[in-house]
Structure formats: C-alpha cells, structure tokens
C-alpha cells in the first residue's frame, strides 16, 4: 500500500495554501514577482513599461 509521509502531506498543503493566497490577492490588480519563491509585489514604472521587484531585482515587461 502506498502512503504519504506526514511531512510530504504538510508541505503539499502549505504550497497549496500559498497558491490560493497569491490568486486571491492578485485580484486587486497588483503583480507578484513570483521568481523562485519571491512573493513580493512588483513596482511598476509606467513610462518605461517595466515592472521591477524591489527585493530580488527581477524585471517583467508590461504589454
């Protein structure tokens, strides 16, 4: 019989909760960085059309 260990179950549940939180809060129009686990809101520069993460420095073009 195949069973899951307790740590696997808890880590999967935690990841699912983070995904739900991101989806629920992204409905307000702000963008998440979402680069390698970074969950910081992006700072949007309207003139250049680029959104930049203030924590890790990742950029995303806005079209």
PDB file of N, CA, C and O in Angstrom:
ATOM      1  N   UNK A   1       0.838  -1.175   0.000  1.00  0.00           N
ATOM      2  CA  UNK A   1       0.000   0.000   0.000  1.00  0.00           C
ATOM      3  C   UNK A   1       0.885   1.241   0.000  1.00  0.00           C
ATOM      4  O   UNK A   1       1.899   1.297   0.695  1.00  0.00           O
ATOM      5  N   UNK A   2       0.484   2.238  -0.792  1.00  0.00           N
ATOM      6  CA  UNK A   2       1.245   3.480  -0.879  1.00  0.00           C
ATOM      7  C   UNK A   2       0.669   4.496   0.098  1.00  0.00           C
ATOM      8  O   UNK A   2      -0.535   4.754   0.105  1.00  0.00           O
ATOM      9  N   UNK A   3       1.530   5.062   0.912  1.00  0.00           N
ATOM     10  CA  UNK A   3       1.092   6.095   1.848  1.00  0.00           C
ATOM     11  C   UNK A   3       2.032   7.276   1.764  1.00  0.00           C
ATOM     12  O   UNK A   3       3.186   7.139   1.359  1.00  0.00           O
ATOM     13  N   UNK A   4       1.545   8.411   2.140  1.00  0.00           N
ATOM     14  CA  UNK A   4       2.363   9.617   2.178  1.00  0.00           C
ATOM     15  C   UNK A   4       2.859   9.846   3.591  1.00  0.00           C
ATOM     16  O   UNK A   4       2.166   9.565   4.569  1.00  0.00           O
ATOM     17  N   UNK A   5       4.062  10.355   3.675  1.00  0.00           N
ATOM     18  CA  UNK A   5       4.564  10.697   4.999  1.00  0.00           C
ATOM     19  C   UNK A   5       3.921  12.001   5.467  1.00  0.00           C
ATOM     20  O   UNK A   5       3.359  12.747   4.665  1.00  0.00           O
ATOM     21  N   UNK A   6       4.005  12.262   6.737  1.00  0.00           N
ATOM     22  CA  UNK A   6       3.381  13.461   7.287  1.00  0.00           C
ATOM     23  C   UNK A   6       4.022  14.727   6.737  1.00  0.00           C
ATOM     24  O   UNK A   6       3.312  15.702   6.488  1.00  0.00           O
ATOM     25  N   UNK A   7       5.335  14.749   6.539  1.00  0.00           N
ATOM     26  CA  UNK A   7       5.997  15.957   6.029  1.00  0.00           C
ATOM     27  C   UNK A   7       5.596  16.234   4.589  1.00  0.00           C
ATOM     28  O   UNK A   7       5.435  17.393   4.208  1.00  0.00           O
ATOM     29  N   UNK A   8       5.431  15.196   3.785  1.00  0.00           N
ATOM     30  CA  UNK A   8       5.006  15.382   2.405  1.00  0.00           C
ATOM     31  C   UNK A   8       3.597  15.963   2.369  1.00  0.00           C
ATOM     32  O   UNK A   8       3.313  16.860   1.575  1.00  0.00           O
ATOM     33  N   UNK A   9       2.736  15.464   3.206  1.00  0.00           N
ATOM     34  CA  UNK A   9       1.366  15.949   3.256  1.00  0.00           C
ATOM     35  C   UNK A   9       1.319  17.405   3.692  1.00  0.00           C
ATOM     36  O   UNK A   9       0.592  18.204   3.100  1.00  0.00           O
ATOM     37  N   UNK A  10       2.083  17.759   4.717  1.00  0.00           N
ATOM     38  CA  UNK A  10       2.067  19.132   5.226  1.00  0.00           C
ATOM     39  C   UNK A  10       2.694  20.118   4.246  1.00  0.00           C
ATOM     40  O   UNK A  10       2.192  21.231   4.088  1.00  0.00           O
ATOM     41  N   UNK A  11       3.784  19.728   3.585  1.00  0.00           N
ATOM     42  CA  UNK A  11       4.425  20.651   2.646  1.00  0.00           C
ATOM     43  C   UNK A  11       3.540  20.863   1.425  1.00  0.00           C
ATOM     44  O   UNK A  11       3.485  21.970   0.890  1.00  0.00           O
ATOM     45  N   UNK A  12       2.850  19.821   0.979  1.00  0.00           N
ATOM     46  CA  UNK A  12       1.927  19.973  -0.139  1.00  0.00           C
ATOM     47  C   UNK A  12       0.762  20.860   0.218  1.00  0.00           C
ATOM     48  O   UNK A  12       0.313  21.664  -0.599  1.00  0.00           O
ATOM     49  N   UNK A  13       0.271  20.722   1.429  1.00  0.00           N
ATOM     50  CA  UNK A  13      -0.835  21.554   1.890  1.00  0.00           C
ATOM     51  C   UNK A  13      -0.399  23.015   2.018  1.00  0.00           C
ATOM     52  O   UNK A  13      -1.162  23.920   1.681  1.00  0.00           O
ATOM     53  N   UNK A  14       0.810  23.245   2.499  1.00  0.00           N
ATOM     54  CA  UNK A  14       1.321  24.603   2.637  1.00  0.00           C
ATOM     55  C   UNK A  14       1.504  25.263   1.265  1.00  0.00           C
ATOM     56  O   UNK A  14       1.187  26.440   1.095  1.00  0.00           O
ATOM     57  N   UNK A  15       2.011  24.513   0.300  1.00  0.00           N
ATOM     58  CA  UNK A  15       2.190  25.046  -1.049  1.00  0.00           C
ATOM     59  C   UNK A  15       0.842  25.395  -1.669  1.00  0.00           C
ATOM     60  O   UNK A  15       0.711  26.423  -2.333  1.00  0.00           O
ATOM     61  N   UNK A  16      -0.145  24.557  -1.459  1.00  0.00           N
ATOM     62  CA  UNK A  16      -1.481  24.831  -1.988  1.00  0.00           C
ATOM     63  C   UNK A  16      -2.069  26.082  -1.349  1.00  0.00           C
ATOM     64  O   UNK A  16      -2.725  26.870  -2.031  1.00  0.00           O
ATOM     65  N   UNK A  17      -1.850  26.276  -0.064  1.00  0.00           N
ATOM     66  CA  UNK A  17      -2.352  27.460   0.625  1.00  0.00           C
ATOM     67  C   UNK A  17      -1.677  28.724   0.091  1.00  0.00           C
ATOM     68  O   UNK A  17      -2.333  29.755  -0.059  1.00  0.00           O
ATOM     69  N   UNK A  18      -0.366  28.656  -0.200  1.00  0.00           N
ATOM     70  CA  UNK A  18       0.333  29.813  -0.769  1.00  0.00           C
ATOM     71  C   UNK A  18      -0.206  30.155  -2.149  1.00  0.00           C
ATOM     72  O   UNK A  18      -0.389  31.328  -2.473  1.00  0.00           O
ATOM     73  N   UNK A  19      -0.462  29.135  -2.966  1.00  0.00           N
ATOM     74  CA  UNK A  19      -1.022  29.388  -4.294  1.00  0.00           C
ATOM     75  C   UNK A  19      -2.383  30.065  -4.196  1.00  0.00           C
ATOM     76  O   UNK A  19      -2.658  31.018  -4.926  1.00  0.00           O
ATOM     77  N   UNK A  20      -3.224  29.585  -3.308  1.00  0.00           N
ATOM     78  CA  UNK A  20      -4.544  30.189  -3.144  1.00  0.00           C
ATOM     79  C   UNK A  20      -4.444  31.627  -2.661  1.00  0.00           C
ATOM     80  O   UNK A  20      -5.203  32.489  -3.103  1.00  0.00           O
ATOM     81  N   UNK A  21      -3.504  31.889  -1.752  1.00  0.00           N
ATOM     82  CA  UNK A  21      -3.315  33.247  -1.245  1.00  0.00           C
ATOM     83  C   UNK A  21      -2.864  34.180  -2.357  1.00  0.00           C
ATOM     84  O   UNK A  21      -3.340  35.312  -2.452  1.00  0.00           O
ATOM     85  N   UNK A  22      -1.944  33.709  -3.202  1.00  0.00           N
ATOM     86  CA  UNK A  22      -1.465  34.535  -4.308  1.00  0.00           C
ATOM     87  C   UNK A  22      -2.588  34.851  -5.278  1.00  0.00           C
ATOM     88  O   UNK A  22      -2.715  35.987  -5.735  1.00  0.00           O
ATOM     89  N   UNK A  23      -3.405  33.855  -5.596  1.00  0.00           N
ATOM     90  CA  UNK A  23      -4.506  34.085  -6.528  1.00  0.00           C
ATOM     91  C   UNK A  23      -5.524  35.052  -5.949  1.00  0.00           C
ATOM     92  O   UNK A  23      -6.027  35.924  -6.658  1.00  0.00           O
ATOM     93  N   UNK A  24      -5.826  34.906  -4.681  1.00  0.00           N
ATOM     94  CA  UNK A  24      -6.836  35.767  -4.054  1.00  0.00           C
ATOM     95  C   UNK A  24      -6.357  37.205  -3.983  1.00  0.00           C
ATOM     96  O   UNK A  24      -7.140  38.124  -4.221  1.00  0.00           O
ATOM     97  N   UNK A  25      -5.093  37.420  -3.662  1.00  0.00           N
ATOM     98  CA  UNK A  25      -4.600  38.790  -3.537  1.00  0.00           C
ATOM     99  C   UNK A  25      -4.249  39.393  -4.883  1.00  0.00           C
ATOM    100  O   UNK A  25      -4.195  40.617  -4.998  1.00  0.00           O
ATOM    101  N   UNK A  26      -4.009  38.588  -5.904  1.00  0.00           N
ATOM    102  CA  UNK A  26      -3.668  39.148  -7.203  1.00  0.00           C
ATOM    103  C   UNK A  26      -4.890  39.714  -7.906  1.00  0.00           C
ATOM    104  O   UNK A  26      -4.756  40.365  -8.942  1.00  0.00           O
ATOM    105  N   UNK A  27      -6.065  39.484  -7.368  1.00  0.00           N
ATOM    106  CA  UNK A  27      -7.277  40.025  -7.957  1.00  0.00           C
ATOM    107  C   UNK A  27      -7.381  41.530  -7.768  1.00  0.00           C
ATOM    108  O   UNK A  27      -8.197  42.177  -8.425  1.00  0.00           O
ATOM    109  N   UNK A  28      -6.567  42.101  -6.880  1.00  0.00           N
ATOM    110  CA  UNK A  28      -6.621  43.545  -6.661  1.00  0.00           C
ATOM    111  C   UNK A  28      -5.814  44.319  -7.697  1.00  0.00           C
ATOM    112  O   UNK A  28      -5.729  45.544  -7.605  1.00  0.00           O
ATOM    113  N   UNK A  29      -5.223  43.651  -8.671  1.00  0.00           N
ATOM    114  CA  UNK A  29      -4.537  44.319  -9.767  1.00  0.00           C
ATOM    115  C   UNK A  29      -3.041  44.467  -9.599  1.00  0.00           C
ATOM    116  O   UNK A  29      -2.371  44.935 -10.520  1.00  0.00           O
ATOM    117  N   UNK A  30      -2.489  44.085  -8.457  1.00  0.00           N
ATOM    118  CA  UNK A  30      -1.046  44.199  -8.269  1.00  0.00           C
ATOM    119  C   UNK A  30      -0.379  42.919  -8.749  1.00  0.00           C
ATOM    120  O   UNK A  30      -0.973  41.842  -8.700  1.00  0.00           O
ATOM    121  N   UNK A  31       0.852  43.043  -9.210  1.00  0.00           N
ATOM    122  CA  UNK A  31       1.591  41.903  -9.747  1.00  0.00           C
ATOM    123  C   UNK A  31       2.584  41.362  -8.719  1.00  0.00           C
ATOM    124  O   UNK A  31       3.270  42.126  -8.040  1.00  0.00           O
ATOM    125  N   UNK A  32       2.649  40.051  -8.617  1.00  0.00           N
ATOM    126  CA  UNK A  32       3.648  39.397  -7.776  1.00  0.00           C
ATOM    127  C   UNK A  32       4.916  39.155  -8.569  1.00  0.00           C
ATOM    128  O   UNK A  32       4.857  38.950  -9.781  1.00  0.00           O
ATOM    129  N   UNK A  33       6.055  39.175  -7.911  1.00  0.00           N
ATOM    130  CA  UNK A  33       7.321  38.839  -8.548  1.00  0.00           C
ATOM    131  C   UNK A  33       7.318  37.365  -8.934  1.00  0.00           C
ATOM    132  O   UNK A  33       7.525  37.022 -10.098  1.00  0.00           O
ATOM    133  N   UNK A  34       7.080  36.489  -7.945  1.00  0.00           N
ATOM    134  CA  UNK A  34       6.934  35.057  -8.182  1.00  0.00           C
ATOM    135  C   UNK A  34       8.172  34.408  -8.802  1.00  0.00           C
ATOM    136  O   UNK A  34       8.059  33.369  -9.453  1.00  0.00           O
ATOM    137  N   UNK A  35       9.349  35.002  -8.610  1.00  0.00           N
ATOM    138  CA  UNK A  35      10.590  34.446  -9.137  1.00  0.00           C
ATOM    139  C   UNK A  35      11.261  33.597  -8.075  1.00  0.00           C
ATOM    140  O   UNK A  35      11.725  34.121  -7.062  1.00  0.00           O
ATOM    141  N   UNK A  36      11.317  32.302  -8.293  1.00  0.00           N
ATOM    142  CA  UNK A  36      12.000  31.380  -7.408  1.00  0.00           C
ATOM    143  C   UNK A  36      11.523  31.536  -5.955  1.00  0.00           C
ATOM    144  O   UNK A  36      12.330  31.549  -5.026  1.00  0.00           O
ATOM    145  N   UNK A  37      10.228  31.650  -5.780  1.00  0.00           N
ATOM    146  CA  UNK A  37       9.671  31.732  -4.444  1.00  0.00           C
ATOM    147  C   UNK A  37       9.537  33.131  -3.888  1.00  0.00           C
ATOM    148  O   UNK A  37       8.999  33.298  -2.793  1.00  0.00           O
ATOM    149  N   UNK A  38      10.004  34.141  -4.596  1.00  0.00           N
ATOM    150  CA  UNK A  38       9.873  35.521  -4.139  1.00  0.00           C
ATOM    151  C   UNK A  38       8.420  35.946  -4.301  1.00  0.00           C
ATOM    152  O   UNK A  38       7.885  35.897  -5.409  1.00  0.00           O
ATOM    153  N   UNK A  39       7.782  36.358  -3.228  1.00  0.00           N
ATOM    154  CA  UNK A  39       6.369  36.734  -3.299  1.00  0.00           C
ATOM    155  C   UNK A  39       6.175  38.210  -2.990  1.00  0.00           C
ATOM    156  O   UNK A  39       5.259  38.586  -2.258  1.00  0.00           O
ATOM    157  N   UNK A  40       7.040  39.041  -3.549  1.00  0.00           N
ATOM    158  CA  UNK A  40       6.976  40.475  -3.345  1.00  0.00           C
ATOM    159  C   UNK A  40       6.168  41.110  -4.476  1.00  0.00           C
ATOM    160  O   UNK A  40       6.189  40.622  -5.606  1.00  0.00           O
ATOM    161  N   UNK A  41       5.461  42.189  -4.176  1.00  0.00           N
ATOM    162  CA  UNK A  41       4.761  42.920  -5.225  1.00  0.00           C
ATOM    163  C   UNK A  41       5.767  43.670  -6.082  1.00  0.00           C
ATOM    164  O   UNK A  41       6.761  44.188  -5.574  1.00  0.00           O
ATOM    165  N   UNK A  42       5.511  43.726  -7.379  1.00  0.00           N
ATOM    166  CA  UNK A  42       6.385  44.431  -8.301  1.00  0.00           C
ATOM    167  C   UNK A  42       6.081  45.924  -8.281  1.00  0.00           C
ATOM    168  O   UNK A  42       4.932  46.338  -8.129  1.00  0.00           O
ATOM    169  N   UNK A  43       7.141  46.729  -8.437  1.00  0.00           N
ATOM    170  CA  UNK A  43       6.997  48.174  -8.562  1.00  0.00           C
ATOM    171  C   UNK A  43       6.888  48.487 -10.049  1.00  0.00           C
ATOM    172  O   UNK A  43       7.784  48.147 -10.822  1.00  0.00           O
ATOM    173  N   UNK A  44       5.804  49.127 -10.452  1.00  0.00           N
ATOM    174  CA  UNK A  44       5.528  49.357 -11.869  1.00  0.00           C
ATOM    175  C   UNK A  44       6.009  50.745 -12.274  1.00  0.00           C
ATOM    176  O   UNK A  44       5.674  51.744 -11.638  1.00  0.00           O
ATOM    177  N   UNK A  45       6.811  50.790 -13.361  1.00  0.00           N
ATOM    178  CA  UNK A  45       7.251  52.047 -13.956  1.00  0.00           C
ATOM    179  C   UNK A  45       6.442  52.235 -15.234  1.00  0.00           C
ATOM    180  O   UNK A  45       6.677  51.551 -16.231  1.00  0.00           O
ATOM    181  N   UNK A  46       5.502  53.152 -15.202  1.00  0.00           N
ATOM    182  CA  UNK A  46       4.572  53.338 -16.318  1.00  0.00           C
ATOM    183  C   UNK A  46       5.286  53.878 -17.554  1.00  0.00           C
ATOM    184  O   UNK A  46       4.965  53.482 -18.674  1.00  0.00           O
ATOM    185  N   UNK A  47       6.250  54.778 -17.365  1.00  0.00           N
ATOM    186  CA  UNK A  47       6.939  55.395 -18.506  1.00  0.00           C
ATOM    187  C   UNK A  47       7.699  54.375 -19.341  1.00  0.00           C
ATOM    188  O   UNK A  47       7.618  54.400 -20.569  1.00  0.00           O
ATOM    189  N   UNK A  48       8.432  53.482 -18.693  1.00  0.00           N
ATOM    190  CA  UNK A  48       9.228  52.503 -19.442  1.00  0.00           C
ATOM    191  C   UNK A  48       8.452  51.217 -19.735  1.00  0.00           C
ATOM    192  O   UNK A  48       8.869  50.422 -20.577  1.00  0.00           O
ATOM    193  N   UNK A  49       7.330  51.010 -19.047  1.00  0.00           N
ATOM    194  CA  UNK A  49       6.536  49.804 -19.274  1.00  0.00           C
ATOM    195  C   UNK A  49       7.162  48.561 -18.684  1.00  0.00           C
ATOM    196  O   UNK A  49       6.991  47.460 -19.208  1.00  0.00           O
ATOM    197  N   UNK A  50       7.893  48.736 -17.585  1.00  0.00           N
ATOM    198  CA  UNK A  50       8.587  47.623 -16.940  1.00  0.00           C
ATOM    199  C   UNK A  50       8.181  47.571 -15.471  1.00  0.00           C
ATOM    200  O   UNK A  50       8.054  48.605 -14.815  1.00  0.00           O
ATOM    201  N   UNK A  51       7.981  46.368 -14.966  1.00  0.00           N
ATOM    202  CA  UNK A  51       7.728  46.166 -13.541  1.00  0.00           C
ATOM    203  C   UNK A  51       8.967  45.516 -12.935  1.00  0.00           C
ATOM    204  O   UNK A  51       9.488  44.544 -13.483  1.00  0.00           O
ATOM    205  N   UNK A  52       9.442  46.046 -11.810  1.00  0.00           N
ATOM    206  CA  UNK A  52      10.689  45.574 -11.185  1.00  0.00           C
ATOM    207  C   UNK A  52      10.433  45.162  -9.749  1.00  0.00           C
ATOM    208  O   UNK A  52       9.683  45.816  -9.025  1.00  0.00           O
ATOM    209  N   UNK A  53      11.071  44.062  -9.343  1.00  0.00           N
ATOM    210  CA  UNK A  53      10.965  43.594  -7.965  1.00  0.00           C
ATOM    211  C   UNK A  53      11.984  44.344  -7.112  1.00  0.00           C
ATOM    212  O   UNK A  53      13.172  44.335  -7.435  1.00  0.00           O
ATOM    213  N   UNK A  54      11.550  44.989  -6.035  1.00  0.00           N
ATOM    214  CA  UNK A  54      12.488  45.731  -5.191  1.00  0.00           C
ATOM    215  C   UNK A  54      13.384  44.827  -4.352  1.00  0.00           C
ATOM    216  O   UNK A  54      14.407  45.288  -3.846  1.00  0.00           O
ATOM    217  N   UNK A  55      13.028  43.552  -4.191  1.00  0.00           N
ATOM    218  CA  UNK A  55      13.816  42.645  -3.357  1.00  0.00           C
ATOM    219  C   UNK A  55      14.885  41.922  -4.169  1.00  0.00           C
ATOM    220  O   UNK A  55      16.067  41.994  -3.834  1.00  0.00           O
ATOM    221  N   UNK A  56      14.484  41.227  -5.232  1.00  0.00           N
ATOM    222  CA  UNK A  56      15.447  40.406  -5.977  1.00  0.00           C
ATOM    223  C   UNK A  56      15.906  41.043  -7.284  1.00  0.00           C
ATOM    224  O   UNK A  56      16.859  40.559  -7.896  1.00  0.00           O
ATOM    225  N   UNK A  57      15.252  42.122  -7.729  1.00  0.00           N
ATOM    226  CA  UNK A  57      15.689  42.834  -8.922  1.00  0.00           C
ATOM    227  C   UNK A  57      15.167  42.262 -10.222  1.00  0.00           C
ATOM    228  O   UNK A  57      15.576  42.736 -11.282  1.00  0.00           O
ATOM    229  N   UNK A  58      14.302  41.287 -10.208  1.00  0.00           N
ATOM    230  CA  UNK A  58      13.750  40.711 -11.431  1.00  0.00           C
ATOM    231  C   UNK A  58      12.873  41.743 -12.125  1.00  0.00           C
ATOM    232  O   UNK A  58      12.231  42.558 -11.463  1.00  0.00           O
ATOM    233  N   UNK A  59      12.841  41.713 -13.451  1.00  0.00           N
ATOM    234  CA  UNK A  59      12.022  42.641 -14.206  1.00  0.00           C
ATOM    235  C   UNK A  59      11.050  41.895 -15.095  1.00  0.00           C
ATOM    236  O   UNK A  59      11.288  40.754 -15.492  1.00  0.00           O
ATOM    237  N   UNK A  60       9.943  42.569 -15.401  1.00  0.00           N
ATOM    238  CA  UNK A  60       8.936  41.993 -16.289  1.00  0.00           C
ATOM    239  C   UNK A  60       8.382  43.120 -17.147  1.00  0.00           C
ATOM    240  O   UNK A  60       7.972  44.161 -16.634  1.00  0.00           O
ATOM    241  N   UNK A  61       8.374  42.900 -18.471  1.00  0.00           N
ATOM    242  CA  UNK A  61       7.812  43.892 -19.387  1.00  0.00           C
ATOM    243  C   UNK A  61       6.296  43.847 -19.322  1.00  0.00           C
ATOM    244  O   UNK A  61       5.690  42.779 -19.237  1.00  0.00           O
ATOM    245  N   UNK A  62       5.701  45.019 -19.365  1.00  0.00           N
ATOM    246  CA  UNK A  62       4.244  45.115 -19.355  1.00  0.00           C
ATOM    247  C   UNK A  62       3.782  45.478 -20.765  1.00  0.00           C
ATOM    248  O   UNK A  62       4.206  46.488 -21.327  1.00  0.00           O
ATOM    249  N   UNK A  63       2.929  44.664 -21.314  1.00  0.00           N
ATOM    250  CA  UNK A  63       2.444  44.926 -22.684  1.00  0.00           C
ATOM    251  C   UNK A  63       1.002  45.319 -22.673  1.00  0.00           C
ATOM    252  O   UNK A  63       0.425  45.577 -23.729  1.00  0.00           O
TER     253      UNK A  63
END
